[in-house]
């Protein structure tokens, strides 16, 4: 059950971040720099966008893992 809670939180955090944070932050970061080609712009924008979503997913997983501890069937030895 703990894994399920962690996956749900990870997906929810990633979805919210994708809709509200990742695109504006990536666009702002790309606007701060000068590039020689449009390919560089697209690559950096994609990298920042995916990086932000990855961090959000990891944060969601961590929170879900912590909250799911109480729903765990087997007790932890921590």
Secondary structure, 3 states (H helix, E strand, C coil): CHHHHHHHHHHHHHHHHHHHHHHHHHHHHHHCCCCCCHHHHHHHHHHHHHHHHHHHHHHHHHHHHHHHHHHCCCCCCC
